[in-house]
Amino acid sequence: MIEKAYDSLFKAINENYNLIYSYGIIEQSTGHFIYELSNNSNRPVFVLCENDVIARKLFENLQNNNLKVDYFPDIELNYQNIEDLDYTNKAFRLKTIINLVNGEKKIIVSSISAVTRKVYSKENFIKNSFEITINSEVDINELSKRLIKLGYKRRNIIQSKGEFAIRGDIIDIFQISDEYPTRLELFDVDVDSIRKFNVNTQMSIKDIENFTIYPIQENYFDIDDIDKIIKEIDKDLQKTNKNFDIEISQKVNAKFEKIKEQLEYQHDIDNIDLIIPYMNDKSGDLFDYISDNYLILLNDYTYINNNFRKSEKFRIEDIQSRIERGELLYKHQNIFYTLSYIENKLKNYKIINISGLLKNIGNLQPDKIIEFKVRQNQSYHGHFDDFIHDLKFSLSNGYTIKIFTPNIDDANSLKIKLSEFDLNSDIIENIKISNKKIKIIIGYLESGFDYFEEKEKFIAYSQIFRKVKKQKSKTVKNKDIINYSDLVHGDLLVHDNYGIGKFVGIKNIEINNIRSDYIELHFKDDAKLFIPTTDMSMVSKFVGNGDKKPALSKLGGTDWKKAKNKAKKAIEAIAEDLVKLYAKRAEIKGFEYSKDTPWQREFEDSFPYQETDAQLRSISEIKEDMESDKVMDRLLCGDVGYGKTEVALRAAFKAVMDGKQVVMLAPTTILVNQHFHTMKSRFEDFPVNIDYLSRFKTPAQKKKVLEDLRKGNIDFIVGTHAILSDNVEFKNLGLLIVDEEQRFGVKHKEKIKKISENIDVLTLSATPIPRTLQMSLSGIRDLSLLDEYPANRLPVNTYVIEYDEEYIREAILREMARNGQVYFVYNEVKTIHKMYEKLKEIVPEASIVISHGQMSTRELENILDDFTNNKYDILLTTTIIETGMDIHNVNTIIIYNADKMGLSQLYQLKGRVGRSDRNSFAYFTYKQGKIMTEIAEKRLKAIKDFSELGCGYKVAMRDLELRGAGNLLGESQSGHIESVGYDLYVRMLKETIDEIKGIEVKNIDRQIKIDLNIDVYIPSEYIKDENEKINIYKKISFIETSQDHYNIIDELTDRFGDIPQPVQNIVDISYIRSLMLSNNIDELIEVDSEVMMRYTELDVFDFEKLKILSQAYKGTMRFSLINSPSIYIPKEKGYMIKLIELFELINNINKGENYEKN
């Protein structure tokens, strides 16, 4: 145990000292100091850092050790009346406030700038929060009004935080601070159940007893406050009008009159930051929430003080400048608290200041000074013998050793290794007192340190084995591309038999006292068709891969049949080619790589992030290929940032470990450079010789590279198509990695084919493909799909705004102030130079360079290389940067005329920023006062919803995936996808492949007749939203097995409540239809007082099985062979249950299941 310094510290905490100064604490030991402080003082700790970067890093370090810790970050203040769509930092802040209100005693990490922002006072926050418990009474209308008042947005289905939905007696609410949304189910007005549910599946995951609803924002105003706020704004406007000229007055009046109008008529405002100074009676600070039992830990107050004074000076000047420009009013000078205000607040707590050296800490005078003697210890970078030598030396000098390992497997492995050197150790779950000299602790330590006076040494696993931080991460998985939640009247649907029609709506029609829902479709020449919703399996949403809408089909015409037949023939041809190609590749014997070496594991362990499940799955698939005797030809698909490069590098390392050379082929010099730098970083601690080949090499350097390749001195090389030249020879080439193959020309593709005939090939594509297509091609094309992205990446702050030069200047200067760079996307080559001149006027301080696709390859690459090397502040560019650019220093992107671009294009452009640990910004702009087309407006609305769960994201991903499908299947197939729609195309492809492979295919085109006198519809009281009805009808149409049948009943009950009989009928009929298809039964109809099922023909009827059926079925039935074999059962109460029982029996008997006579 570290005695002297810590004993003094805890003694001082328990005595009457208000400010304790502990110096000698180095950065590496700060996390451990906080742990000891929290653990041994039995008091919660509030840690204040100089800035958010340090605060976030410290928060993650503490979080990785499973400590109860909250993070209260700063949020960039938004001075424009536009909504900030980043909820992540808001969620962190609100969660901290909520936990404090609930009295949770945790470690809280924050920064000085974060605590100077005004928040809702504790009194008002609690006043506007309310709890709902099981059996409590809830008035749905009153709850809806209250939620809207608190800032929640009402939706038909919850998809994002800050939303709520009401469906009958079910209310879904997604708070910003919650990981999962909450579902309330009422029985009349009583709360019958409260459940957490998964926003992707919409299914419940656990029951809870109570649920407290909090305001959605940390600043909030009541409707009653509006008049007062407006009066205060008017006073401030009068003051501005007196002191400034007409132009400034007009500008500021226009801005704040709009805000007043929003407050008065909408009782809402896009940006609440602008009215914070007018809400003083509602405002408070974070310290209002922090009880006096908290210890305040100042993480070096000298730095906190200096940093804040600099930022405060800049902030004051910035606000003053905005007032003079007519952007803000005088009262905005009071939007933040001052440092002296915060210092006064701190005096209410016991304070501990830590630093490396003893320094003057300004206005804060310490009562007690304690020295800690700490130093950083060395790293061994895999040299285990050196580690053992130093370990023994430390033990001989009386040290206690604590080694931190990330998991139990690594701990056990290390314990065994130490025992081989006669070193005994204990594995313990956390830092606790032990008599053993060596303790292996399951926990996280970024870097090691020694308390050299107390003789205690802390060693991080990464110091011994190079293994570095594994961030705890949640990943988000993409859904497939067909979804009906965004279906609107006028959209196109495809009927398998009738072709492409326009969706008009769902019609509820009553015939002979029986009610049913029908999908109304309009075809060419205004022909109408009403499709029973029980036939939804034959209807799909039209999704093509082009912008042009196809023509409507003619009912009764032959064009649709011809298009289907043409597509079918093309599919048969490509499927046959793929099967033959796969079989041919399978015949060629390749090199059989050995199992993973210890170095392979070390290399993989040194990856600084937590792999997604999709990455691990893909790596496993690739290794399985490489360790077999077949020649690998695998395609790895995944969106930008999903981790393809890491997967490829692991395959390369495996090849090098078995003495093979590896080539990575990239389409541009920029990409070559990016890959080379990544390779250098990842392989620096391993004996792998890497190099690159591109035009940036001198002739002499190129010659040397070629010689080294021929002699085998280079293990892994990355290059452009130059590497395909005839003069390039390898000593022992084993693996070819091709990045973005579709960007190479025909000639180069032929070269790639030639070079890859007998070696393993891994092709990378940044254009994702739909999961349904991957499933269809399973077994004939080796595909690995990265469909998850690491969710720990900082989200991009997204704004959709009118183009405003002052705002653009502000955005650029903000990025430049932190030495960052900016993409300015302007997609008109003809006038791009005019835009360059305009930008020079707006931001004369910035250096700007232009890039566009009409430049020569060499000129363009030189420009992009210079920009990558930070020689310019702004890259004024067309959309050519949408793929292949990965510059971590660019964290602001401004897109001019965003309304003119496609969603998938905008999605990929947004993906160019936010690739580092910095806050990033994306501004989608459109011309001021522009009257947009309906499509452009919808597109911008979708951009606003560019969260990973939003419709905009789904649409963008759908467009991208269709592009990927076209790339994979070839240009000729793209036309057929366009003619019949993606959904039908993929179903036809799967059926064709299954036929070729000899797998039995259900003939879903076979006409099944079901005519039962029962209601089949979804009542509007049960599901109000038409789109959700269609989604549910489509899900019901996919029922094939008894498990599917059970699952859909479970989902409907969970999401919408008890199932009405007409809905139960649809679910049962869909299941029965599937069983009819599988068992050659064509007809199910009511005949007088019986229900009859008729077989297709006598040939498919088995009398032996009929005998077994008659013995096994418990109910009454009779048989008939008139016309075709038929079975009859009485039409009595609950006969649908009997029908299902009978059909399941028939199905099981046909499968060969044994039934003995009872």
N, C-alpha and C positions, 0 to 999 in steps of 0.2 A: 504493500500500500504506500502511495506517495504521502508522506506524513507532514513534514514541516510546513510547506507553503499552503497546502490545502487545509491542514488543521487550523492554521492562522486565519485563513479565509472564512471557514465556517464559524469559528469562534467570533470573528469580527461581525459576521452577519447576525449572529444571535445577540450581540451586544449593541450598544446604542450608537453605532457608527452609521451615518447617513450616506457617505460617499467613500467607497473603498477603491483604491487604485491598485490593480494587480498588473505589474509589468513583467516583461520577459516572455510573454505569451506570443509564440510565433504563429503564422498563418496555419501551418500544418496541425498545430495542437488546439486550435480554437474550438473545433467541434467537440473534442474530448473534454475541454474545459467546460463547455456548456452542459455536456452530459453529466459531469461530476457535480456541477452547480445545481442542476435540476434534481438529480438523484439524491444527493446527500443533504441538500438544504430542505427537501420536502416542500419546496415552493415553486410555483410556475415562474417561467423566465420570459421576459420580453427583450429580444435582441435588436438593437438599433445599429444599422450599418451606414456607411457613407453614401452608398449608391445601390441601385437595384441589382446590378450585375453581381456584386459581392453578396448581397442578401439572397438572391436566388440560388447561387452556388452553395452557400451555407445551408439553406433550406433543403436542397437536394441531398447534400451530404448527411444531414441529420435524418432525413426521411429514409435514406437507404439503410439506416441502422434501426429501422422500425420504431423510431421514437415518435411520440405524439407531438406533431409539429404543424403549425399553420404558417402560411405565408401571406403577408399583407403588402402587395407590390404598389408601386406608383402607377398612375395611369396618365398618359399624355393628355393634357388639357386640350379640348376641342373648341376653338373659338368661332367655328362656323355653325350655322343652324342646320347641321346634317347629323344623321344618326351614325354613331360608331358601332359597327357590327361585331366587334370583338368582345365576346362575353367572357373569355378565359380569365383575364386579370380581374374583371369585375367579380367573377365567381369566387376567385381567391379572396378578394377583399370582403365580399358579403359573407362568405363561409366563416371567416375569422370573426366578423361582427356577431354572427349568429351563435357561434361557439362561446363567445364571451358572454352574450346575453343568457345563454343556457348554463353559465357557470362552469364550463369545461376548463380544467386547469391544464394548459398545454404550454409548450415552448412556442413562442410566436417570433418570426423573423421578419423584419421590415427595414425600410430605409428612411432617412431623414426627410426626403422629398415626399415620400408616401404619407407620412403622418402630418404634413403641413396642409394637406387637402382637407377641406371642410366635409364633414359627413353629417348624416341625419342624427339629431341628438338622441341619446339612449332612451329618454322618456318618450319621445315621439315614435321611435322605432318600435318599442314595446307596445305602445298604444295602438299601432297599426298592424300588429301581428296577432294572430288568433289560432287557437288549437282546435282540431277536430278529433274526436275519439270515437271508438266503437260505441254504438247505441246513442250517440249524441244526435240532436235534431238539426237538420240542414234544410233551409229553403233554397232550392236550386236558383231561382231568379235573383234572390238577394246575394247568394254566393257569387253568381256571375257578375253582378254589378260591383261587388267588392273587389273581385279579382281585377276587373278592368280598371278600377280606381287605383289599385296598387301597381298598375303598369303592365299587367299580363295581356297578351293578345289572344283573342278567341280564334280557334281554328276548327276545321272539321275533324282533323286527326293531328295529334301532336307529333311534330318532327324535330323541333328545336327547343332549346331552353327559353323560358319566358313565355310559354304558350299554355293555353288550357283548352279542353274540348268537352262538350256535353253531348251525350247520346242517351236519351231516355233517362234512366235512373243512374247512369254511370258518368262520373266526372273525372277526367284526367288532368293533372296539373304537373308542369315541369318547372321546378324552381331553378334559378340560375346556379345556386350553390349545391344542388343535388347531383349525384352521379346518375341516378335513375329517376324517372318520373313516378308520380304516385297516382293510384286509381282508387277512387271512392265509389262504393256501390251502395245505393240506398234501397231500403224497403219502405215505400211511402216516403216519410220524411226522416226516418231513422237510418243512421249509418250502419249498414249491415256488415261491410268489410272494408278494410283499407289494405291496399297491396302496392308493392313496388313492381314496375314492369319494364321490360326491355323495349326501348324505342324502335329498334329495328324490326323485331318480330311482333311488337305490340302485345306480347304475352306476359302474364304475371310471373314473377320469379320468387316473391316471398310475401307473406302476410306480416303486417305490423299492427300495433295496438292503437297508435295515435300519430298525428301528423300536424305540425305547426306550419302555418302559411305566413311568410314574411314578405315585406315590400321587395319588389324586384330590383330597386335601385337603392344605393346608399344615401342618395338625396331624393327627397320626395316632397310633394306639396298636396294639400287637400284642395278640393274644389272651393272650399270656403276661403282659402288664401288668395285666390286669383285676383279679386278686386284690389287687395292690398298690394300685391306684386305689381299689377298694372299701374297703380298710382305712383309707386316708387320708381318705376321705369320712366313714367311721364316726367317726374321731377328731375331725373337725371338727363332726360332728353332736353328739357328746357335749359339746363345748365350748359349743355353742349352747344345748343343753338346760340346762346349768348356769346360763347367764346370762340366759335369757329365760323369760317366763311360759309356761304350758301351751299357750295358743292359738297363739303364735308357734312354739313347738317342734313342735306337731302339724302346722302348716302346712308348715314347712321339712322335717320328716321325711317327710311325704307326698310332697313333690316329689322329694326325693333318694332315697327308697326306690324310687320308680318308675324313676329313672335307674339305680340299682344293679341293679334287676330286668332292665332292658334290656341292661345290660352283661353280666350273668351268663347270661341265657338266649338273648339274640339276638346277643351279641358285637357289638352296634352301639348307636348312640345317635342320636336325632334331631338333637341340637345339641351338637357336640363342644366348643363354647366353654365350656360349663359344667364340663368336667373338665380344662381346660388347667392350672389351678393345681396339679393332682394328677399332672402329667406332667413335672415339672421335669427329670428325667434325660433326657427326650426333646426338651425344648424348647431352642430357640436363638433367634438374632435374624438379621435380614437381613444384618448386617455379617459374620456367619460365612461368607456366600457371596461377599462382595465382596472381591476380591484387593487386596493393598496397592499394586498398580500404579494403582488408580483414583485420579483426582483428585476430591475431595469439593468440590462447589460449593454453598455456602450462599447461598440467594437471600434475602439480608438477614437475618442472624442475630438482629438486634434484634427484628424482627417474629416470627421463628420462636420465639424465647425467650418473648416476651410472650404470643403466642397459645397456646403450649403450657401456660404456667403457668396461664392462665385456664381452659383446657379440663381440665387436670389437677386443678385445685381442684374444678371441677364434677363431674368423674369420681369423685374420692375421696368427696365428699359424697353423690353418687348411690349408690355402692356401699355406703357406710355406712348410708344410709337403707334400702336394700334388705335389708341384713343385719337391721336392726331390724324390718323388716316381714315377715321370714321368707321372703324370696325367694332370698337368697344366703347363703353360709357365710363364715367369717372368711378363709379362704385366697383368696377371690376378690379380696381387696385387693391380691393379688400378680399379678393377671391381666395387667397392663401393666408395661413397663419405665419407670423414672423418667428424667427429663431428665439427671440427673447420670450415670446409667448410659450413656445415649447419648453424652454429652460425652466420657466416658472411652473409648468405642469410637472416636470420631472422632479421638482423639489418635494412632491407629495409621496415619493417612493424611496426605497432603499436602492442606491445606485452602485454598480460596480463598473468601473472603466478598465478596459484591458488594452495593452499595447505591447509592442516589442521592446521599446526603449522608454525610459522615464522622461516625460515631457510636461511642459506647461499646458494645462487644459482650460485656459481662459477663465470664464466666469465661474466655473465649477471648482471648488476647493476641496481636495480630499481630506478626510478625517483620519484615514489609515492607509499606509502604503505597504504592499506585500510584494516581494520579489519572487518570481518563479524562474528557476534555472532550466531552460529548455533549449535544445538545439535539434536541428534537422539531422536525421541519420542517412547513411548512404544507400544507394540502390545497387543491386547486383546484376540486373539485366540478364538473368538466366545462368549466371556463373555460380552454380550451387555450392561448389567447393569453397569459394571465397566466403559465401554466406555462412557455411558451417564453421569455417575458421574463426570468423568474427563472433559468431554465436558462442563458441566455446571460450573465446577470450573474454567476452562480456560476462559469461557465467562464472569464470574464474575470478572476476573482479566483483562478484557479489550482486550482479544485476538480476532482476526478474524480467522475463521476456514475455510479451503479449503479441501474438501474431494473429492478424485479422484475415480470415478467409471468407470468400463470398458465399460458400454453401458447404453442406456436410460432406459431400463427396470430396471436395478439395481438402477439407480438414482431415478426413481419414487418410487420404493419399499423403498429405504432408506428415502426419503422425507416423506412418509406416516409414517414410523416407528418413525422418529424424531418428527413428529407432535403429536404423541400419548404421548410424554413427554413434550408437550408445547414448542417445539423448532421449530421455523420457519426457512425455508431455501429456497434458490433459486437454480434452476438448470440452469447452463450456459454451453455454448459449449466450452469455453476456459477460460484461466486465464485472467480476465479483472477486472477493477475497479468496485466495487459494494458497496452499502451502507449496504447491508445485512451482518450480522455477520457470518452466515453460508452459504457457497456457495458449492453446489455440482457440480463438474466439470466432464464433460464427457471426460475422458482422462486416461492416464496410469501413475501410480507412483509405483515404485517397493517397496519403503520403505519410511516411513514418517520422518519429521524433523520439528523443530521449529526455527524460527528466534526470539529468546527469548527477545532481546532488543526491537525489533520493534513490538513484540507481534503478530506474525503471525504464525499460525500452519498449516502444511500440513500433511494430513492423507491419507494413502493408503487404498484402500478397503480391501486389503488382511490382513491389521492389525486388521480390525474389524471382518471380516467374514471368515478368512483363505483363501479367494479366492486369487490365485496367478496369475502370469503372463500368459496371453493368447497370445502366439506368433502368429503374423499374418503369415499365412501359405498358400501356394498354394500346392495343391495336384496333383499328376500325376496318372491318371487312366490307368490300363493295358488294352491293346487291347486284342481281342480274339486271339486264338492261330493259326488260319489258315491264312496265308498271302502268296501272290505269288511274293512278291518283291524279294525274295531270291531264286526263282526257277531257276535252271540251266538245260541245256541239260543233259539228263541222269537221272534226277529225276523221281520218280514214280508218276503217276497219276492213279486215279481209275475212271473207267466208270461204271455207275450203272448196265448196261446190259452186258458189255464185260469183266469187271474185271480189273486187274492191268496191266498197260502198261508203257513203258518207253517214257518220253517226248523227242521228237526230235526237235520240233520247231513249229513255225507258218508258214504255207505255204499259199501264195496268189495264187489262181487258177482261171483261166478264162475258163468258159464253155458257149458256145453259146453267146459270147460277154457280159456275166454277170460275174463280179468279186466277189469272196467271200474269206474270210479267213477261214482256217481249222487248227485244232490242229492235228499235226502228232504224232501218237502213234505207237510204235513198241511192239509187243507181242511175245510170245514164238515162236520159229522156224522162227524168222525174219518176221513174219506176220505183215503187215502194215494196219493201219486204219486211215482215215482222218475224223475227227469229225468236222462238221460245228460249227462255233463259236456260232451260234444261239442255239445250243444244250448244251451250257456250264453248264446249270443247272444240267446236268447229269454227269458232270466231277468234280472231287475234287482232291486235292493234297493228296497223301498218307502220312499219319502221323501215325506211329505205336508207341508202347511203349517199343520197344526193339531195340538193336543195329543191329540185324541181318535183312538184307533186305529180303523181301518175294520173292518167285519165280514169274516170269511173267506168266500171264494167257494165256491159249491156246484159240485162236479164234475158235469158233464152238465147243469147248470141254464142258464137264459138270462139271469140277472141280469148276469153279467160281459159278455156280448156286448152287452146293452142299454147298459151303462155306457160301453163302448168306442165304440159307435155314437153315443151322445149326445155324448160328448167330441169325437168326430170331426166331428160337425155343428157344434158350437160352435167348434171350431178352424177349420173351413172358413170360418165366418162372420167370425171375427176376422181371419183371414189375408187374406180378400178385402177387408175394410174397410181393413186396413193397407196392402195393395198399392194400392188405389184412392186412399187418402189420400196415399200417397207420390207416386203419379203426378200427382195434382192439385197438390201442392206444387211438384213439379218443373216444372209448366207456368208457374207464376208467376215472372216475372223480378224478381230483387232487385238491390240495389246491389252493384256489383263493386268490392270494395276493392283498393287498389293493393298492390304487394309491400311487404315490410317496409322501413321507413325506418331510417336510422342510429340515430334516437332509439329505435325499437322494440328494436334490438339492445342499446342502452345500458340500456334499462329491464329487459330480460331478464337482462343481465349483472349488474345490481345485486341480483338475487335472492341472498340470503346462503347458500343451500344448493345442493348438487348435485341436479339434477333426477333423478327416477327415469326409467327408459326408458319407463314407462307414461305419465308426464307429457309427455315429449317427443313420444311418439306421438300423444297426445290433442291437444296444442297444434298439431301438424302437420295433423291431421285437421280441426280447427276452422278453421285458416287457409286450408286448401284450400277449405272451404265458403265462407268469406267472400270469397275472391279469385275465386270463380266467379260466374256471373250467377244462380244459383239462390238461393232464400230458405232460409237455414239454419234447421233445426229439429233440434237435436242434444241428446241426453241424455248427460250426463256422470255416470257412476256411480262411486262409490268410498267406501270406509270412512272413518270419522273419522280425520283426520291423514294422509290419503294425498295431500293437496295439490290439492284441487279449486279452492280459492279462488285460488291462484296462477295456475292455468290460465285461470280466468275473468277475472282482472285483465289477463292478457296479451291476451285477446280484446278486452276493453274498451279497452285502450290503443290497439290497432290501429284500432278504430272511431273513437276520438277523433282519431287522427292524420289521418284522412280527413274531419274536420269533422263527424262524427256525434255525437249525444248517446247516452248509455248509461244505462239504468235497471237497478238490481239490486233485486229484490223479495224480501223476507225475511218469514217468518211471524210473528216476534215483535220487539218493541222491543229486547230484549236482543241478539238476533242482528243487528239493524240497527246497534246501537252497536258491536258487535264488528267487523262488516264495515267500518264507517266508520273505526274506529281503524286497522284493517289498511290500508285504502285511503290514509289520511293518511300512514302510515309509508312505504308503497311509492311514493306519487306525490310525496313532498315535494320532490324535486329536479327535477321536471318540470312544464312549463306546462300542468297539467291542473286545472281548477277542479272541486272535488268538494264535495258537501254531502249532507245526509240529511233525511228527512222522517218524523217520528214524533210521538207525543203529547208528547214532551219539548220540542218547539218551542212557543214562545208564539204566540198568534194573529198578532202583528205579524211574528214571524220566519217563520211559515208563509207569510204573504202575500208577503213578500220572496222566499222560495224559489220560489213559484209564478210570480212576476213574472220572476225570473231564468231560470227554465226556459223560459218563453214567449219571452223575448228571446234565448235561446241563451247566456246568461252562465254557465250551469252545464253542464259537459261530462259529468259522471258523478254520478248521484245514487243513493243507496240508501234504501229506505223500506219501510214496511209496506204493507198493502193500501190505506192512505190514498192512495197514489200512483195507485191505479186510479180515483179519483173523477173524475166528469165535468168538474170545474172545473180539472183538471190538463191543461195544454197544453204541447206541446214544439215547439221551432222546427224541429228536424231529427233526430228520433229514428231511430237506426239499429240498436240492439241492445238486446234485453231479456234479462236474466239472471234466472232464477227459481230461488231456493234452496228446496229441500224443497217442491215443488209439492203433494205429497200431504197436506201439513199445512194447505193452504188449503181453505176451504169450497166447496161447489158454485157458489154465487153468484160468488165471487171467481175460480174457475176459468173460468167463462163470460166474465168480464171480461178475464181473461188471454188467452183465445182471441180475443176481439174485437180487443184492442190489438195482437195479434201476427200479424195476417193477412198483412201485407206487409212485416214487418221480420224481421231475423234473431233467432232465439231460441236461447238456451243454457239448458237446465234442469239444475240440479245436484241429485243425490240422494246422501244419506249412507248409504242402504241399498244395499249392493252387489247385483249380480245375478250369477247363475252364468255362467261363460264359455260353457257349452254353449248357453244361451239366447241369448247375444249372437251366437254363430255361426249359430244357427237363423234369427235375425231379420236377418242380414246382407243388405244390399241392399234391405230394405223399411223399415227404421227406422235412422236414423243414431245409432249408439251409440258412445260412447267409454268404455272401462273402465279405471279406475285399480286395478290388481290387484297393486301392489307398494307396500310402505311403506319409507321410509328407515330403514335398520337402524342408523344412528348415534345414534338417539335413545336416551337412557338407559333401560334396562329398568325396569319397575315391580317393586319388591320385593314378592313376593306371599306371604301367609300364610293358611292355613286353620286356624282355631283355635276352641276352645270359647270362648264369650263370657265374658270375665273383666274385671270392672270395673277392677281395678288395672292390668291390661295396657292397657285402653282409655285410661285416664287417662295412662299413660306415652306411648302413641302420640300422643295429642292434645297433651300438653305438649311433646313432642319437636318437633312441627310448629310450635307457637306460639313455641318458643324461637328459631326461625329466622325469625320474623315471617310464617310461612305460615298457611294456612287449611285447614279440614277439611270434607269432606262426610261426614255421618253419615246413611246411608240406612236408613230405618225405614218399611216399606211398609204401615202400618195407620193410616189417617186417624183412626179412632175413638179410638185410644189414644195418638196421637202427642204429646198434651199431657202425658200421664203420663210418657212417655219424656223429654220436655223437662225435667220436674222432676227426674227421675232423673239426667239429664246435668248439671244444675245442681249436684246433690249430688256427683257424681263429679269434676267439674272446675269448682269455683266461680270459678276465675280467668277462665274463658272467657265471652265474650259469644256468645249463641246466638240464632238466628232460625229460625222454622219456615216451610217451604213445602210445599204439596201441591196437587193438581189440583182440589180443591173450592173453592179461593179464586177470587175474581173475577180476571179478566185483569189489571186495573189494579193490584190489591193484590199479586198475584203478581209482576208486573213490577217494582213498586217495591221489593219485598223482594230480588229477584234483582239489581236494579241496586245497591241498598245493599251487598249482599254482594260484588258485583263491585268496588265501590269501597272494599273492605276495612273496612267499618263493623262487621263481625261476624267472630268467629273460626270459628264452626261454623255450617254450614247443615244443620239437621235436616230431612230432606226425604224424600218418597216417591221412587219411581223416575222422576218427571217429568224429572229431570235427565239421563236416559240419552242424550238427544240434544240438541244445540243449545247446550250449555254448554262454553265454552272459556276457562277462567280460569287463567292460567299460575301464579298464586300459590297455587292449591289443589293440594297434592301428597300429601295423605293422604286415603284414602277408607275408611270403616268401614261394612261392610254387615251389618246385623242380620238374623238368620235367613236367611242366604244359601242354606240348603238348600231354602227354599221358592220360590226364583226359578229361572227358566229359564236355560239356559246362555248363550243369545244376549244375554239381558238383563244377566247378570253380566259378560259380555265387554264390552258397551258401557259399563256402569258403570265397569269397570276403565279403560276408555279415557278417562274424564274426568280422570284424573291422568297424570302423566308427560309433560306437553306443554311442558316447559321443560328447562333444563340442570341442574335440581336432582334429587337422589335422590327418588324417590317411593315411596309405600307403599300397598298395598291389603290390607285385612284382611277376609277372608270368615269370618264368625262363625256359630256355631250354639249352641243352648242347652246348658249344661253337663249332662252325664249323659243327654242325650236319646237315646232309641232311635229311630234314623231308619229310614225305609222303604228298601228296596233301591234304589229309583230315586234317592232323595235322596242316598244314600251314593255311588252311582255318579256322580251329578252333582258332588258335592264332590271325588271322586277325579279327575274330569275337569278341575275347576277347578285342581287342583294341577298339572295338566299343561297350563297355559295358556301354554306357550311357543309361538313361531310355528310350530314343527314338531310340536307335540303333538296328540293326538287331541281333547283338550278344545277346543283352538283350532279344529280342523276342524269339530267338531260345532256350535260356536257360529257359525262362519262359514256353515255349511250352513243353520242356522235363519234367519240374517239374510238370506242370499241368496234363500231361498225366499220370505221376506217381500217382498224386492225384486222377485222374479218376479211375485208377486201384485199388487203396486203397479203394475208396468209393464203387465201384461196385463188388469188390471181385476178387480173383485170376482167377476164371473160366472165367469171362468176359474179362480179360486182353487178353486172347488168341483170343477171337473173335474180339476185337479191332485190334489186330495184323493181323488177316486174311482178314478183309474187309476194314481196315483203320478207323481212328477215325471219320472223317466227315460223312461217310456213316453210321457208327455204331450209332452215335448220332441221325441222321435223322430217322433211323429205330426205335430207342428207343422212340423218341418223338411220332412217328406215332402210335406205339404199345400202349403207355400210353394213347394217345388221344382216340384210339379205345376202350380201356378198360373203359375209363371214359365217353364214349358215345359221344365224340366230332367228328364231321364230318371231315374226312381226305381227302385231295386232293390226287387223285391217280396220282402222278407225273410219275409213270412208264408207264402210258397210252401213247401209241404212238400218237403223234400229228404231222400231216403232213402240213407243210407250204411250198408252192412252188410258189413263186412270182418272176417274171423276173426283179428283182432289185438288184443293187450292195449292198452287205452287208460285209463291212470290215472296218478296221481302217487304213487309209493311214499312211505310215511311216512319211510323212511330218507333220502329226497331232500328233501322238505319236510314237516317234522313238524307245524307249526302249521296247523290247519284253516282259520282265516281267511285265512292267506297262500295256502293252496291255492286257495281260492275267488277271491282276487284274481288269482292267476295264470291260473286257468281263464277268468276274465272277460277278462283281457288277451289270452289266446290266441283267445278268441271274436271279438275285434275285428280279427283279421288279414284284410286285404283285398288287399294287394299283395305282390309278391315282396320289397320292402323291409321291409314289416311282418314277413314270414316270417323274414327274416334277422335283424331287430332282436330279435325275441322269443327266437330261438335264442342270440343274442349275450348277451342279458340273463340268460337262465337259466344259461348257462355261467359267466358272470361272478359271479352271486350265489350259485349253488347247486352249481357244479361240473359235471363231465361229465354230459351228458343221458342218462338211462336210455332204453332203446328204447320202453317204454310212453309216456313223456312225449313223445319225438320223434314217435310215432304221432299223439298228440293235436294237436300243432302242425301236422303235415302235413295231417291231416284237416280242420282248421279252414281252412287255406289252400285246400285243394281245394274245400271247401264254398263258399267265396267265389267261386272260379272257376266252379263249377257254376251259382251264382245268376246270374252275369254272362253265361253262355253257354247258358242254357235247357236245362241238363242236370238231370234230376230224380232220377236213380237211379245209384248206384254200388254194385254187389254182387258177391260171389263166386259164380261158377257153375262147379261142378266144378273144373277145373284152370285156369280163366280168371277174369279180372276184367272185368265188363261195365259200361259207362256207357251210360245210355239217355236220349235226348232227350225233351223234353216232348211234341212232336208233329211230324208230318212237315212242317208249314208252316214251322217254324223251321229246318229242315235245308236247307243249301245245298250242292248237289252239286259246284258249282265249287270251293267252299272245301274240300270233302272231298278233291277231286283234289289240291289244293295240300298238304293235310295229309299225304296218303299219300306224296307226294314228299319232304316236309321231315322227316317223322319217321324217326329212325334205327332204331327197333326193329321188332319183329314186331307186326302188328295185323290184325284182320279186321273186316268190316262186316256188318251184318244189317239188313234192312228189315222183318222179321217183327214184327207188332204196332206197333212204332214204331222209328225209326232207332236203332241201337246200334253201339257200337264195343267190340271185345274185345281184350285183350292177355293174354299168358300170365302166370299166377301163378307167378313164379319168384323166386329170391332177389333182394332189393333192388327188388322191383316198385314200392314206394311212390315211389322216385326216378323210375322210368320214368313212373308215373302223373302226377307233378308236371310232368315234362318235356312229356308229351302235353297236359295241360290248359293249360299256358302257351302251347304252340304254337297250340292251338285259340283261345285268348284273343287272341293276337297277330294271327292270321289274321283273326279277326272284327273287329279294330281296323283292318284294312287294311294290315298290314305285308307287305312283299314277300318272298317266299321263292322262290328259283330252284332248279330241279331240279339235284341234285348228280350 
